[in-house]
Amino acid sequence: MTSCDFEKDANAEVLLDIGDISYSEDLKSIVQQYHKRIKIFNSNGNYKADIHLGYLSVNRMENITGLEAETINLVDGKAEVTKIDKKSIFTTVIDQERSEISFTFPNVKPGCILEYKYKLTARYNADIPTWTFQDDVPVRYSELSTYIPDVFLFRPSPHISFPLVKHTTSTDPQVLKVLSHSVGNQGTSSQESDTYPYYNNNEAWGMANIPSVRSDDYISSFADNAQRISLDFVGNKPIGGFLESASDTWAKVGYDLLMDEDFGSQLNRSLTGEDVITSKAALLKTMDEKIACVFNGVKDAMKWNGIDRWYTVDGTHKAWENKTGNSTEINIILYHLLKQCNIAAYPMVVSTRHNGRADRWRTSVWGFNRTVVYVPVDSTKEYILDATGKYNQYNETPAELLNSFGLAIDKAKKAYDTVSIKKDLPVRQIILINAEVKPGGKLEGTMQVNSSSYDRINTIKRYKTDGEEKYIQFLRNGDNSLKISSIKFENMEVDTLPLTENIAFNVDLPGSDENYIYLRPDVFTPMNSNPFLSENRLVDIYFGYLRNFSINSVYKLPAGYKIDALPKSVSMVMPDKSISFKRIVAEQDGTVLVHFIIDFKRAAFNAEEYPGVHDFYKKMYEMLNEQIVLKKS
């Protein structure tokens, strides 16, 4: 087998992914058995040979046993098996809550098969992990089987749009044996077993020939898009008794956070030298000035170690001393200093875009992976602060948190509220081009780009991270005929004003000759390539936030040329008015004026809506690519 028959360009394929979930004999533990086979087609698929198995190691809540792994190669028509050396299996402590077992398969070559299996035993009985049928490579067959005693009630929560090739249910009788002590007539003690009958509710889900979930700039996350099934714990029913509901509320989750040593106990811990920041803020007049001062002070003082957890690992005091910490440590420090400045602020657990949207109906802290700070200024304004990103702004909710919700904790009032995280206003970018078409087919002029909100943040981050030379290469977007002679920025250090880029450029216009000049009006703009060329898409379309582009161009025509073809003014809108496109073209006094307006009133579309978006983008780019044709007189 040299390729996947239902996804020809795949670098690897999961041949088999099996999970069996059952209970220990005493019903106190959940036993999870996993078995997986992976086929490697070429060296680009070799990354699948690196395996990381995470588990909850705190208080030995979970442990992994029975790990076996081997690489199988076909050599002269025979299977050559290379088993992994136990010395090549490593256990690493991630933090005080989690650890991982990791290994890399040996003898990995194109055509080989990687196979491994293991058992994970969890010392709890009310939490079954989500099963994901999909991978970042295609999956030939994936199956989850559960064997759940009827004393526990779970509600399946499927996120499935692909057909199941297997879905079975059954029951089988079981007996729970409980040891008891009895005392004989002469005072002797012995152990006996009390028996309690119950039934296992068995269910299996199987899916075959599952396409991969491929990442691109317009997918929300793997977690939001993958075919999966969750089993939500509803309650337990003691043998011979009645159902005892275990449904948590967000208030219960919030209370548990407050009681947690690695969260609630960290909120009011004083920090050595904290007055360096708070004393500066005390001299300022407005609340916004104070918030900005504290936010920037923490952002500049602390370095994020790249780790997201809803809890602290080293604690805020140690993180402050070392000037580095995880996301929650940094932002609880920010919360504490804001409180010291008498600003009404609240720690809030959230889920990042990569982690997937939090589910309001699944009341668990484990759906979150970061803590930020929520500041409700008044009924019309609120801030969500995250000091982990060096280019984050106090007055702009980080884009990776949008379109989800958080749980805010008011320690003083013991109040816990869910907060919708959204941005109602569109992010606007205005581009002004003033250029002259030269005889012979060259365009020379200036472009001014005014960027606000996330466009401003992203531009500054790219420019400062990459440097000017690489940033200019990014602007050129692989166009060797485009030359940028200068670039100057305004308001880069003033985060309350739009960022302005002033760019001087010249470009050779392709296809031009001694008689004709061909000019694409959208040359040198952010809309120069269609991201939705594929006829099919199996994942969502996620723009992140509402957008509005306004591109105004003035082109001075060369003497001795006349207009041979000019695009028409036109407008187009999606049936639900979610995306609109308008082009206004006019000729005046030897110049051509072109105005594009592209407006996005929705931030996301599901996969089923892709055909409509695909068709709209196809027509829009056909219009963007229409050329102004100049003919020599």
N, C-alpha and C positions, 0 to 999 in steps of 0.2 A: 504494500500500500504506500503510494508515494505522494498522495494528496487527499484532502477531504472532498468527498464526492458532492457535498452540498455547500461547500464554501472553498472554492478551488484555490484561492490565494492565501489560505491560512498557513501559518508557519508551524503550527502544532495543532493537535486535536485531543481533547479528553475522550478517551474511548469508553470509560466506565467511571461513574461516580456514585457510590452506594453509601447510604447512611442508615443505620438501624438504631432506633432509640427504644430502650426498655428500662425496667426498674430492677433494682437489686432485690434479693429474696425478702429482705426486711422492709422493703418499700421506702427506705430512707435515702436512697441514692438513685440518680439517673445514670444509666450506663449507655454511652454513645460509642458505637463501633463504625469505623470509616474504612473504606477501601476505594482506591483510585488508581486508574491506569491512564497514562498520557503517551501519545505518539508524537515524536519529534520529526518534522519533515525536513527542516533545514536549520542552519546555525542561528537564524533569527529567532527560532523557537527555543533556543537553549536556556533562556531565562526561566522556563518552566521547571528546570532541574533544581532550582533553589527553593527549598521548602521551609516555611516558618509556621510552626504550630503554637499558637498562643493559648494560654490557659490562666485561670484565676488561682494564683498560688497562695494568696493571703489565707492564713489559718488552714492551709492545705485543703481549701475548698474544692479544688479540682486537681487531678493528676493524670498523667498520660503513661500508659503501659503497653507492652506488647508491640512496640514499633518494629516493623519489618520493612525493608526497602531494597529494591534490586533494579538493575538496568539489564535489559535484554536486547542483544544485538543478533542479527542474522549473519552468520559467518559460514560461508561455503554450504549454504542451505540448511544449517543447523543452528538452533538457538544457543547462544552463548550468554550465560547468566553471570552477572557480576553483583554480588551482594555487598551492601554498604558495610564498611568497617565500623564497628561500634565506637571506635575512637574518633570517628568523623562526625559523630552526633554530639551536638553541643547544647547545653542548657544555660540560658542567659536570664538573669533577673532584670526585668524591664523597669519596675518600680516596686513600691511596697505592696501593690495589689496584684501585679501581673508578672508572669515569666513566659518564656518561649523555648521550645525545642526547635533547633534548626539543623539542617544538613543539606549537602549538595550531592546529587547522584554522581557516581563515578562513570567513566567510560561513555560519556554522552556523545553520540554521533548522529548525523542525519539518518533517519530510518529506525532508530532505536525506540524501545518502549520503556517507560519508567513506571514502576508499580510500587505502591506502598499501602500499608494498612496500620491501624493503631486503635487503641481503646482509650477513651477519655471518661473517667468516672467523676461525677460531680456529687459532692456531699450535700445535696439539697434535692427537693422533690417537686418543686413548683415552677421550674423555669426550663423550657426546652428551647434550644437555639433555633433561629431562623434557618431554613434550608434554602439555599440558592441553587437553582437548576442550571443557571448560565455561568459562563466564564468569559475571560477576555479572548479566548479561542473557542472554536465550535466544540460542542459536546455531543457525542454520539448517543449516549444513554445516561440518564441521571434518575435515581430513585431514592425516595425516603420512605422508610417503613417505621411505624410507631406501634408500640405494644404498651398501652397505658391502662393501669388498673382502674376499675370503675369507681374507686374511692377518690380519684382525682378527675376533675372536669376541666378540659381544655377546649377552647373554641378555635377552630381553624380560621386563619385570616389569610386567604390566598391573594397573591398579586400575580395572576396568571391570565395571559391572553392567548398563549399557544395551546394547542390541543394536548391532552393527556393521552398517552397510549396505555396507561394502566391506572386504575383507581378502584381499589378493592377495600371492602370492610368485612370484618368477621369478629366473633367473640370466642373465647375459650375459657373454661373454668380453671381457677387457680386456688391455692390454699395458702394462707399466711400462717406461719407457725411462730408463736411467741413463747419463749421460754419462761416458765414460772417455777417458783420454789414451793415445795410442800414439806410439811413436817410430819414425821411418822409418829406412831404411838409411843415409841421410846425416845422421842426427841431427836431422831435422826433427820437430816435434811437431804432432799433429793431434787433433781431438776426434771420437770415435766414440760411438755409442749401443749399450749392451748392452740387450737386450730380455728381459723376464721375463713370461711369460703368467700371468694370474690371472683369477678370476671375481668379478663383483659379485653379491652376494646382495641382491636387491631385495625390499622388503616395504612394503605400504601398508595403513593402517588409516583407515577413514572412518566418521563418525558423523553422523547427521542429526536435526534437530528435537530439540535437546538443551535441556531446561529450565535455567533459571538456578540458580545456587547463591546463595540469599538468606541474608544474615546476620541472626541474631537472638541473643538472650541464651543460647540453649540449643544452639548449634552449636559444636563444638570449634574448627574453623577451616576456612577455604576450602581450604587445602592438604590437609587430611585427607579432605575430602569430594568434591573435584572428580574427575570421570572423567579418567583420565590413564594414560599409559604411559611407563615408564622403560626405558632400555636400559643394562644393567649390563655393564661391560667385564670379560670373563673372561680374555682373554689374546690373544697374537698368535702367528701361525703363519708364520714366514718362508717365502718361496717355496721349495718343495722340502724344507722342514724339518719339525720337529715342534712341537706346541703348547707355548708357553711361558706358564705360568700367571702371571697378574698379580694374583691375589687378595691383597688387603691383609688384614692383621689389625689389630685395635684396638691391639695393641702397636706396630705399625708407624706407625699414625696418631699415637699418643701420642709416639713417638720423634721423628717429624717436627715435632710441636708444640714439643717441647723444643729442637729445633735451629733453630726459626724465630726470626728476629731480633725480630719483633713479638709474640712470645709468650714462649718459653722464656728469651730474653735479658733479659726485663723482670722476671723473678720475684724477683731478689735485689738490685735497684737501691735504694740508700739514698735517703732522702727528707729534704730539709732541714726541720728542726724536728719530725721524727717523734716525738721523745721527749716532746712535749707530750701525746700520747695514750698512749704506752707506759709513761711514768712513772706515770700515774694507774692504769693497769691493774696495775702491779707492786705497788701498795699493797693490792690486793684479795686476799681469801683463796681463794675457790673458783674453779674453772675457769669456771663459768657467769658469775660476776661479771666475770671478766677478758674473756671472749668478748663479753659484753654491752657492756662499757666500750669495747672497741676497735671493735666493730660500730657502736655509736651515735656514737662519735667520728668515724669515717669518713663515716657517713651524714649527720651534721650538717655536716661540713666540706666535703664534695664535692657538686657539682650535676651530675646526669646530663643530658647534652645531647640525650637522646632517641634516640640512635643505638645500635643493637645490631650488634656484630660479634664474631666469636670471637677477633679479633686486636686489638692496640692500633693507634691511628692516630698520635697525637702522642707516645706513650710515657708511662710512668707518671710520670717525673720532671717533664715539662712539664705533664701533667694535674694533678699535685699542686701545682705552682707556680701554675697558673691556677685551681685549685679547681673545675675542670670537666673532664669527660671522657666517653668512651663507656662502655658497661657493663663491658667487659673491663678497661679502664684503672682504673676505680674498684674493681673487685673484686680485681684483682691487687694494688693498693695495700692493700686489706683483708687479703689473704693475707700479704703481706710483713710487715705490722704484727703479725699474729697469730703469725707465726713468730718475730718479735723478742721476743714474750712467751712463747716456748717452748711454744706450743700446736700440737699436731699437726694441721696444716691442709694442704689440698691444693687447687690450682686444678682446676676441673672445667668442661669445656665442656658446654653444654646447649642444648636447643631450647625456645623459648618457645611458648606455646599458639598465638599468631598465626602463627608460623613453621611449625607442624605438628610432629607427633610424630617424633622421630628413629627411624630404622629400624635395628635391631640387625644386620640382614643386609646393610646397605649401608655398608661400612667406609670412610667418608670424613668428613673434618672439615667438609665443606661442608653436611652435614645439621644442623650446629649454628650458632647465631647469638649466643651469649652465653657469657661465663665467669662462674662463681660460685665460692664457696669451700665445700669439703666438709670437715666436722669430725666424724670418728667418735669420739664420746666414750667409749663402751664397747660391749659386745655388744648392749645393749638401747636405746642412744640415739645419735642422730646429728643433726647440724645441717647444713642447706644454707643458706648465708648469701648474701644479695644486697643490697648497700648502695645500689643505684640507686633503689629505691622509698622515699620519705620516710616511708611508713607501714608499711614492712616491719618485722618483728620478728626478733630473732636466733633465737628458739626456735620459729619457724613457717616452714616451707618455703613460699616464694611460690606461691600457687595457680596461677599461669600456667606453672609448671614441672611440675606434677603429672602422673602417669600417662604418663611417658616414662622416659628414662634419660639418664645423663650419663657422660662419660669423665673419670675422675679421674687426675691426673698426680702421681706421687711422684718428684720430681726426684732426691732423694738416692739412692733405691734403683733408679731407672730402671724403676719399675713402673707399669703402666697398667691400671686396672680399670674396668669398666662398673658403674654404680651405679643400681639401680632407684629412681625418685623417686615415692613414694606416701605416702598418709596412711591408715593403717589404722583409726584411731578416727574416729567420726562427729563432725561439728561440731554442737554442741547449742545450741539457743536456747530459753530458758524465758520464757514470757509469763504474767504474773499480772494479771488484770483484776478489779477490785473496783468495782462500779458500782450505782447505784440508778436504777430506772425511775420516772420522775416521771409523775403523772397528766397526760393530754394528749399523751403520746408523746415524752418527752425522756429521754435517757440521760445520766447525769452520774456521773463517777467518776475513778478513777486506773488507770493501767497501768504495770506495772514490766516492763521487758525486760532480761533477763540474757543477754548475748552473749559468746561465747568464740571463740577462733581467728579464722577468716576473717570471721565475722559482726562480731566486735569491730573488726577492721582496717577493713572496708568502711564500718562506721558512722562511725568516727572520721574516715576519709578524706573521706566525704561531708560530715560536719558541718563540718570545718575548711576544706574547699575551698569549699563553697557558702555557709557562714554559717548562723546559726540561722533566719533568716526563710525561706530557700529550703529548708532541711532540714524545717521544719514543713510547707511546701507539699508536699514529697515524702511526708511521713507522711500528709497528708490525701488524697493520691492523687486529686485532682480532686473530692473530695466537699465541696461548698460548705456542707453542713449540719454538717460536723464542725468544731468549734472547739477549739483547743488553747490553754489559758490559761497553762500553764507547762511547762517541760522542764528537768530537772536531771540531770547526769551524775555518776557515782561511778567511781573507778578509771581515769579516762581516761589518766592518766600512769603507771599501774602495769601494765606489760604482762604481768605474771605472774598477774593476777587478771581475772576476767570483768568486762566493762563493764556497768554498770547504768544504765538510763535510767528516770527517774521522770517520768511524764507525767500531767498533769491535763487532762481533756477533758470536753466535752459534745457531744451530737449529737442532732439532730432525727430521730426514727425515721420513715422514709417510710411512707405508707399508713395511718398511725394517724389515728383520728377520735375523737369523743366517746364511742364505745362500745367500740372495739377498739384495742389496741396491738400492733404487729407488731415483733418483735425478732429480728434475725439474730444467732445466738450468736457467729459469727466476725467480727462487726463490729470494724474497727480492728485487723486482724491481717495478717501478711505473705501470707496465702493468700487474698486477696480477689478474684483474677481468674485464670481458667483460661488458661494460655499455649498449650494444645494443643487449640484449637477446630477447626482444619482437619482435614478427613477424611483428607487425604494429607500425607505428609512424605517428601521425597527425601534428606534429610540426617540425620545422627546426632542423638541427644539427649544432651547433655553437661551434667551437673550440676556437674562439676568435682571433687566430693568427696562422701563420705557425709554425710547430713544427718539430724538428728532435731529435730523441733519438738514442744514440749510447751506447750499453751495451757490454762491453768486460769482459769476465769471464775466469779465469784460475782455474781449479779444479785439485788438486793433488790427485791421486787415492791411496787407501790404499794397502799396501803389502798383497799379498795373494788373491787378487781379479783380475778378468779380465773383460773386457767389453763384456756384453752379447747382448746389444742393444744400438745403437747410432743413434740419429736423423741425417738425411741427410742434407747436405747443400741445400738450396732451396731459391727461390726468387719468389715474387708475386707482381703484380701491378694492380691497378684499370684501367679499359679501358681508362679513360681520363687522366691517370697518376697522379691523384690527391693524391693518397696514395700508398706508396710502402713499401714492407716488404722484408727483406733479412736476412737469417740465414746462417752463415758459421760455420761449425763444423770440428774440426781436432783433431787427437790424436797424441801426441808427447812425448816420453820419460816418460811414466807413468803419463801424465797429459792430460786433455781434455780441449781444447780451444773452446769457444763458443762466437760468435760475432753476435749480433742483430743490425740491422739498420732499424728504422721505420721513414719514412719521410712523412710529410703532406705538400703538395703544395697548398692546399686550406684551408681557414679558416672557410668556411660555406658551407652547403648543404641544399637544400630545401627539404620539406617533400616528394616530389615525387621521390627524389633520394635515399630515405632510403633503399629500397630493395637491391640496389647495395652495400651500405655501410654495411648493416646488413650481407649480404653474405660474404663480404670481412672480416669483423671482426670475423665471425664465423670460417672461414678457418684459419685466423691468430692466433686465440686463440687455435685452435686445434693444430697448430704447436708449439705455445708457451708452451702448456701443455705436449708435447711429452717428455718422460723421458729418461734419461741415466740409463741403467740397468747394475749393476755390479753383477757378480756372483763369489761366493767364489771358489777358485781353488781347 
